[in-house]
Amino acid sequence: MARCVVIGGGVAGLSAAIHARLRGYDVTLLEQGDALGGKAAPVHRDGFTLDPGPSIIILTHIYQEVFCRAGRNPDDYLQFQRLDPFTRVLMDGLDGPLDLPADEEACIQALGRVAPQDEPGLRTLMATLASAAPYVDDTVFAHPIDKPYQLLHPKLARFALHFNPRLTYRQLVDEQIKSPLLRAFFYGFPSYSGQTYDSKAAGALLIPFYMLRHGVWYPKGGIHAIPAAFTRLAQELGVEIKLQAKVTGLATQGRRLTEVHIEGSTALKADAVICAMDRYTFGPWLHRPEPQTPSYSYYTLHWGLKGERPEVEHHTLLIPNGFEEGFEELYQQRRPPSRPVIYLNNPGRVDPQSAPPGHTNLFAVLTVPAMHDHLDWGHESAILRQITRQELDRFGLGFEDSDIIFERQQDPRYFQSAHGSWRGSLYGPDEKERLWGLFSLGPRDPQFRNLTYAGGTAQPGAGLPMVTLSGKFAADALPAP
Ligand SMILES: Cc1cc2nc3c(=O)[nH]c(=O)nc-3n(C[C@H](O)[C@H](O)[C@H](O)COP(=O)(O)OP(=O)(O)OC[C@H]3O[C@@H](n4cnc5c(N)ncnc54)[C@H](O)[C@@H]3O)c2cc1C
């Protein structure tokens, strides 16, 4: 049988392996680390189970469809619980915490009570997005877009027609939303696809739309239940998984890849290859030029703490005065924000297994630029650590050093060394260096017919649901086995 080698055992690689197997390939999955899941793999420490990457899930049907395609009942593998409230907001100037209920209407009313001027604009935005979203389901989420004529697809055009094409993401938001509270909530979303709020990034508005309309979810057992469920399915389907198998190069013949080289091991013959590691770390093996500017990454701090902290919800947002300046630093100056919006995750609110009884597993996430030449990440990380602790204190969520059992930090340097992310970026290069300045590159390699790409640097983009889809796109784009 024809063999497909999948390089990288994150969620994209697992999805690609499953879909390539369903297409009839004999599949070998190579992962350099000693566990699967990539950024969604768990870290076990001092009796705590940490999810050091994603903390919330949207679009649960995308994972469920993977199991359905394999003829399985998704509920036998993976179950989700809806977060309610889906977010707690603490903001300078707000009279206490604001909990946003899962129910869309209740959420809009809760926001309307603190920002009455925004309620009509928010309803208009939700109605526009409800009308536009199905066109994305039928295009960007259905198949790759890598040929210029596809831009003229009537459904893509109909999506675009919902938004004034001259306006940037920020202008689209500001047109409808006036309150600092909701602007702070909305401004962060373009970074989730490596874009800025000055981009023509209307598509990024779909993320808050899905959160409000379809809910924010958490897998039972933690985020790592997703790669665990995909691993189980892959193994049942007969995918061969090799851990501690670091790929170091490739052999080619004409327009085909023929072998994958593994550190300390014999080369593996391949009829097809799916690159599910960062495409720009992989590129030099094919003598591809390096892009110039990376996009965005994260700075995170994870603590194992003594004591319980019910005042921090599963997903809590800290919004400081001056957050606008923080977004300008992030998006316009490509600097870590000095007044960041901080996402806190306290998984113990819904998952008692995440920390020993009487303890808290607390995770802080800040969006930051990746490894730009003008940034010294040793210096930046030290400052961000200080800012994060100060902000927790200021919002009444601080703790003593003596409460800390451990502290674990990640910054762009970590994502580069641990996961092979090019310059620590989660989304590859800056949008100017993308397909038509708009999309991540499609799954097909321009030169090698039996090579395709999955993951956060391929279409349809980053985030767990998107990389799950990217695995399907990459397997579908391979020649028939
Ligand atoms: C702090 C943080 C918060 C996030 N929050 C969310 C969220 O709330 N919701 C959401 O949906 N998404 C979130 N994301 C994004 C999400 O985690 C990623 O988009 C997704 O996990 C990327 O999956 P991937 O398989 O493309 O890449 P990765 O998970 O990076 O997997 C790539 C794999 O390739 C392996 N590899 C690399 N080089 C080699 C080599 N040479 N040989 C063999 N193997 C190799 C790596 O070890 C790794 O396992 C977050 C990410 C982070 C870091």
The ligand as an SDF file (V2000), in Angstrom:
LIG
                    3D

 53 58  0  0  0  0  0  0  0  0999 V2000
   -0.9580   29.9740   24.7870 C   0  0  0  0  0  0  0  0  0  0  0  0
   -1.8370   29.4960   23.6580 C   0  0  0  0  0  0  0  0  0  0  0  0
   -3.2090   29.6700   23.7430 C   0  0  0  0  0  0  0  0  0  0  0  0
   -4.0370   29.2080   22.7220 C   0  0  0  0  0  0  0  0  0  0  0  0
   -5.3910   29.3090   22.8740 N   0  0  0  0  0  0  0  0  0  0  0  0
   -6.2080   28.6900   21.9950 C   0  0  0  0  0  0  0  0  0  0  0  0
   -7.5840   28.5410   22.2880 C   0  0  0  0  0  0  0  0  0  0  0  0
   -8.0580   28.9630   23.3630 O   0  0  0  0  0  0  0  0  0  0  0  0
   -8.3700   27.8990   21.3700 N   0  0  0  0  0  0  0  0  0  0  0  0
   -7.8510   27.3760   20.2170 C   0  0  0  0  0  0  0  0  0  0  0  0
   -8.5980   26.7790   19.4300 O   0  0  0  0  0  0  0  0  0  0  0  0
   -6.5340   27.4930   19.9260 N   0  0  0  0  0  0  0  0  0  0  0  0
   -5.6950   28.1190   20.7890 C   0  0  0  0  0  0  0  0  0  0  0  0
   -4.3490   28.1790   20.5530 N   0  0  0  0  0  0  0  0  0  0  0  0
   -3.8230   27.7710   19.2300 C   0  0  0  0  0  0  0  0  0  0  0  0
   -3.6270   26.2650   19.0900 C   0  0  0  0  0  0  0  0  0  0  0  0
   -2.9460   25.7520   20.2010 O   0  0  0  0  0  0  0  0  0  0  0  0
   -2.7890   25.9830   17.8480 C   0  0  0  0  0  0  0  0  0  0  0  0
   -3.3240   26.6460   16.7120 O   0  0  0  0  0  0  0  0  0  0  0  0
   -2.7380   24.4890   17.5300 C   0  0  0  0  0  0  0  0  0  0  0  0
   -2.4950   23.7160   18.6850 O   0  0  0  0  0  0  0  0  0  0  0  0
   -1.6400   24.2560   16.5000 C   0  0  0  0  0  0  0  0  0  0  0  0
   -1.6090   22.8900   16.1700 O   0  0  0  0  0  0  0  0  0  0  0  0
   -0.5700   22.3560   15.1060 P   0  0  0  0  0  0  0  0  0  0  0  0
   -0.7370   20.8880   15.0550 O   0  0  0  0  0  0  0  0  0  0  0  0
   -0.6630   23.1290   13.8530 O   0  0  0  0  0  0  0  0  0  0  0  0
    0.8820   22.7490   15.6880 O   0  0  0  0  0  0  0  0  0  0  0  0
    1.6430   22.2120   16.9710 P   0  0  0  0  0  0  0  0  0  0  0  0
    0.7020   21.9470   18.0640 O   0  0  0  0  0  0  0  0  0  0  0  0
    2.7580   23.1640   17.1990 O   0  0  0  0  0  0  0  0  0  0  0  0
    2.2240   20.8050   16.4820 O   0  0  0  0  0  0  0  0  0  0  0  0
    3.3560   20.7040   15.6650 C   0  0  0  0  0  0  0  0  0  0  0  0
    4.0650   19.4260   16.0690 C   0  0  0  0  0  0  0  0  0  0  0  0
    5.1460   19.2020   15.1630 O   0  0  0  0  0  0  0  0  0  0  0  0
    6.2340   18.6780   15.9090 C   0  0  0  0  0  0  0  0  0  0  0  0
    7.4680   18.9160   15.1550 N   0  0  0  0  0  0  0  0  0  0  0  0
    8.0540   20.1140   14.9050 C   0  0  0  0  0  0  0  0  0  0  0  0
    9.2010   19.9210   14.2230 N   0  0  0  0  0  0  0  0  0  0  0  0
    9.3240   18.5820   14.0290 C   0  0  0  0  0  0  0  0  0  0  0  0
   10.3070   17.7670   13.3890 C   0  0  0  0  0  0  0  0  0  0  0  0
   11.3980   18.2960   12.8220 N   0  0  0  0  0  0  0  0  0  0  0  0
   10.1200   16.4220   13.3790 N   0  0  0  0  0  0  0  0  0  0  0  0
    9.0170   15.8580   13.9590 C   0  0  0  0  0  0  0  0  0  0  0  0
    8.0720   16.5910   14.6000 N   0  0  0  0  0  0  0  0  0  0  0  0
    8.2220   17.9370   14.6210 C   0  0  0  0  0  0  0  0  0  0  0  0
    6.1730   19.4710   17.2070 C   0  0  0  0  0  0  0  0  0  0  0  0
    6.9010   18.8250   18.2400 O   0  0  0  0  0  0  0  0  0  0  0  0
    4.6680   19.5200   17.4660 C   0  0  0  0  0  0  0  0  0  0  0  0
    4.2260   18.4200   18.2370 O   0  0  0  0  0  0  0  0  0  0  0  0
   -3.4790   28.6170   21.5580 C   0  0  0  0  0  0  0  0  0  0  0  0
   -2.0970   28.4570   21.4640 C   0  0  0  0  0  0  0  0  0  0  0  0
   -1.2850   28.8710   22.5050 C   0  0  0  0  0  0  0  0  0  0  0  0
    0.2070   28.6420   22.4130 C   0  0  0  0  0  0  0  0  0  0  0  0
  1  2  1  0
  2  3  1  0
  2 52  2  0
  3  4  2  0
  4  5  1  0
  4 50  1  0
  5  6  2  0
  6  7  1  0
  6 13  1  0
  7  8  2  0
  7  9  1  0
  9 10  1  0
 10 11  2  0
 10 12  1  0
 12 13  2  0
 13 14  1  0
 14 15  1  0
 14 50  1  0
 15 16  1  0
 16 17  1  0
 16 18  1  0
 18 19  1  0
 18 20  1  0
 20 21  1  0
 20 22  1  0
 22 23  1  0
 23 24  1  0
 24 25  2  0
 24 26  1  0
 24 27  1  0
 27 28  1  0
 28 29  2  0
 28 30  1  0
 28 31  1  0
 31 32  1  0
 32 33  1  0
 33 34  1  0
 33 48  1  0
 34 35  1  0
 35 36  1  0
 35 46  1  0
 36 37  1  0
 36 45  1  0
 37 38  2  0
 38 39  1  0
 39 40  1  0
 39 45  2  0
 40 41  1  0
 40 42  2  0
 42 43  1  0
 43 44  2  0
 44 45  1  0
 46 47  1  0
 46 48  1  0
 48 49  1  0
 50 51  2  0
 51 52  1  0
 52 53  1  0
M  END
$$$$
